[in-house]
């Protein structure tokens, strides 16, 4: 849905909508794209918010759900990511068929209802205001306004429907998306492709030696809430540099029990800026000199860079 904000700018909004058939309880989530992962994760969140899944979840036939089907409507090839996710959640799936007007109409009417009763009748200051108004709209259509189809407020009928819903086998935050991937092995690097995702890592030859890109480390830290949790994750990422990092951090923690968190922050900045190989060499030199601090590591790197610039 293309939405025009009050400043005249236009933004294309993508959303996932679902509705319980008996109670007519509606849930709408804004999504960043129309990929199968966005569909599956939104579905899991909706089912969890209702208290469980109905007997069947009815979909239209997008490629995110089914890739091929026979003339009689039977699916011959499911989208593998969607299929694995529904099995993990433990939900039944049924696809509506063009010749089943009642089923297909219900799906299309839901989309039309969301557009007509929310997007087309409201004005939004910006994206944040849209999100806030969507929350208000949810309350209105589910808890305050009688449904036109039933004449009853959805919340009233949902109270009757809820005991019949089946708990999901896995909570939304624990749902792992299964995606086939291909690994391309080169002499000095490794390229991993899974769907639209791609990453290139330096190839490692030592046993148990891992490789994490700086952007991946930053994303993992950003995903953890709370400073304490983020610092423990940073420490874990530093430990993955290797055995010298374990010894070096152990000395820092024992020698500075009240300041080691700040030391971890500074060392993690070095890891992000210069990479694990450079940080490992600096820590190895620190172990030899028996000097254990982020200041020493930073100074070592400055001296190393100055030496490189001085060499003709």
N, C-alpha and C positions, 0 to 999 in steps of 0.2 A: 504494500500500500504506500503510495507516494503521499507524504504529509508535508504541508506547508506550515512552517512556524511563523510566529507573529512578526519576525524581522524580515520575512519574505523568502528566506532560504527554504529549499525543498530537500527532503531526505527520504530515501526509500526505506521503509520499515518492514522487516520480515517477522512474522509471528507464527507460533505453533498454538493451535486451539484444540481443545478436547471438551467433551461433554458427556456426563453420565445420562444414559437414556431415560431411566425411570424418574430421577429427581430433576433432571435438566440443570444440574449444577455445572457451571461453565468455568473453565480455567484457560487463560491466555498467557503465553510467555513470549517476550521479545527475544529473538535469536539473531545471531550475527550472520548466519548464512543458512542455506538450505541443504546442508550435508546430512548424511545419515547419522553422524554423531550428534549433531544438534537435535535431530528428531528423536533419537533414542534417549538422550539425557533429559529432554523436556518431557517426554512420555513418562520416564521414571519419576521425575519430580511431581508431575500431576497425579499419578497413581498414589504416590506416597502421601501427598497432601490430602487425598480423599480417605486415606486409611486402608487402602488396598486396591486390588484389581477386580474388575467384573469378570464374568465367565469368559467373555470375548472382547477384544479390542478391534473395532472395525475401521479399516483404512480404505482410502481410494487406492489407486495403483501408481504411485510415483516410483521412480527408479530407486529411490532410497529404501523402498520396501520390497518390490518384486522386479526382477530383470526380464523374465520371460514367462509366458503362460500359454496354455493351449486354447483352442477355439471354444471349448466348453467352460472356460474360465478358471480351470485348475492351474495353479502355479507350477511351472516346470523348473524355475530357477529363482530362488530367493536371493535378495541381496545378502551376502554372507555375514556382513557386520551386523545387520538388522536381525538376522536369524539367530546368531549366537547370543546377542543381547537379550532377545525375548526369551530364549531358553534359560539364560542365567537368571532372569527375573521371575521366570515361571508363569508367563502369561500366554493365553491363547489368542491367536490372530485370525481374523477373517477379512478378506478383501471384497469390497462391493464390486459388482459387475455392471457395465453400462445398461444391460437389459433388466437389471433389478432397480427400477426407478425409485422405490421407496428408500433403499439403502443409500444409493448414490445421492439422491436428493437430500437425505439427512446430512451427509458430509458437506455438500455444497451449501446447504442452508445455514450450517454452522458458520462457515466462513463469511457468508453474506450477512449473517446476524452480527458478527463481530465488527465488520466494516461499517454496516449501516447504523448500529446503535452506539458505537464508540468513536471510530476514526472519523466518520463523516459528519458527526453532529457536535464535535468538540473542537476548540481551538487550543493550541499548545504553545507555550512560550519557548520551550526548547525540549531537548530529549529528556532531561531530568523531570520537567513538568509532565511530560507524557507518561513517564513511569509512575509518577505520583497519582495522576488521574486514573491510570489503569487500575491501581489498587482500590481507588474509590469506586470505580465502575464495577469491579468484582463484588464489592460489598453490596452495591445497589441491586445488581441482577441476581445475586445468589441469596441474599439475606433480607432484602427489603421489598422487592417488587415481585408480585405474583407472575409466574410464567404464563404467557399467552396460551400455550398448548395445553397446560393442565389447570390453570386458574389457581395454582397453589405456589406459595413461595418455595423455591428449590430447597432451602435449608430444612423446611419442614419434612419434605419427602426424602431428603438425604438421610435424616435421622432414622427413617424406616429402611433405607437402602444399605446404610453403612454396615449393619451386622452380616450382610450377605457377601460383602467384599472379602477377597482373599489376600492375606498379607503377602507382600513381595518376598522372594527368597533372598534378595540382596537390597540393601538401602541404596539410594541414588549416589551418595558419596563414595560407596564402595563398588559401584558398577564399573568393571573394566571392559573397555571396548576392544574386542578381538579384531585385528586387522592383518591380513596377509602382507608380507613384505619381501623384498628381494635385497640381498646383500651382494655388492660388487666388490671383489677383492682385487686391489691393485698392489703394486710392489711396495709403495710407501703410504698408501692411504686406503680407507674403507668407505664406500658409499652405500648408504642405506636408504631405500625408497619404500614407503608404505602409503599407498593411495596418493594423496596430493602432498604428503610430507616427505621431505628429503633432508638428509644430514650427511656431511662428509667429516670423517675423523682421521687423524693420523693413525697409521697402523702400528700396533704394539706387538712386540715379540717376546717380552719377558713374561713368565708365568704369572697369572692373576693380575697383570697390570691393566688398569682400566683407562678409559679415555672419556672425559666429559668436556663439552664445549663451554666456553665462558657464558654464552647466551643461555645455555641450559641451566648452568649453575645459578645465574641471576634469576631465572624464571622460577626455579625451585624455592629459592629464598623468598622471593616475592609472594609465593603462594602460601607461605607459612605465616599465620597470624601471631602477633606478639613478639617483642624484642628478644625475650628469652629463647623462644623456640627458633627464631631466625639465627641467633648466635650459635646455638647448638648445631643447627644444620650447617652453618659456615664452618664450625670446627670439624664436623664430619667430612665436609668437602676438602678441608685442608689435610685431614688424615689420609685421604685417598691419594695424596701426592706420593706417599710411599713411607717406608720405614724411617728415613731421616725426619720426616714431619712428625711421626709419632714420638720419637725421642725428643725432638725440639720442643713440641708443645707440652710434653710431660714436664720438662724442666721449667717452662714458663709458668705452668699451673702451680707447681710446687713452690717456686720462688716468689711468685706474685699472686697469691690466692685471692686478693681483692682487686687486682687490676687485670687479670688475664682476659676478661671479656673484651676490654678495649684493645688488647694485643691481638686477639683473634680478628676483630674488625679490620685492623690495619693490615694484618697478614693476608686476609681474604682479599683486600683491595689489590695487594701485590699479585695474588693468584689471578685475579680477573684481568689485570693490566698486562702482566708479563707471561702468564702461563705456568703450568706445573713444572716444566723442565728447569726454567730459570729459578723458580722458588726453591726447588729441591737442591740445586747447586748452592744457593745462598745459605740454606739451612745446614748443608753439609759443612760449609766453611765455618758457620757459627758453632757447630758441634766441635770442630777441631780447635777453634779459638776459645771454646767454653764461654761464649758470650750469648746470652739467650734473651733476645728482645726484638720487637718489630723495628726498633730504631736501627739495630745492627743490620738487619736484613735490608732495610731501605738504603742504608749507607753503602752496603756491599753492591747493591744494584747501581747506585749512582757512580761508584768507582768503576764498576765494570763497563758502564756506558761511556764514561769519560775516557777509559782506556781504548775502547773501540773507536771513538771519534779521533783519538790521537794517532792511531795506527794508520800510516799512509796506504 
